[in-house]
Amino acid sequence: MSDEQPARDSIAEDARIDALEARLKAAKEREEERNRPQSSGADANYRMGNRVLADLLGGLLGGGLIGWVIDQFAGTSPWGLMVMLFLGIAVAFRNIFRMANTPPE
C-alpha cells in the first residue's frame, strides 16, 4: 500500500505544476498585452499639437516678416507690420479651427 502512495503524489504534483505553469503563462500574456505600448492615439495627438504650434508660429512670423518688408520698401512703418501680423494671426486661427472641426480618420 505504501508503494502506491508515492506514485499518486507524483501524478497529483505534476498536474498541479502543469496547472500552475498554464496559469503563469496566461498571466504573462495578459501582462504583456496590458504593457504593450499604445502609441497610435498618443502619436496622433502629438502630431496635431505640433501642427497647431507650427500654424501659430508660421502665421505670426510669416505675417511679421512680410509686414516688415512692406514697411521697409513702402515706408509705412509700423502699419504694414501690424496689418500683416494681424492677417497672419487670422489665417493661423482659421487653419486651427478648420483642423479642429475635421472629423478624425
Secondary structure, DSSP 8 states (H G I E B T S, - for coil): -TTHHHHHHHHHHHHHHHHHHHHHHHHHHHHHHHHS--HHHHHHHHHHHHHHHHHHHHHHHHHHHHHHHHHHHH--TTHHHHHHHHHHHHHHHHHHHHHHHS---
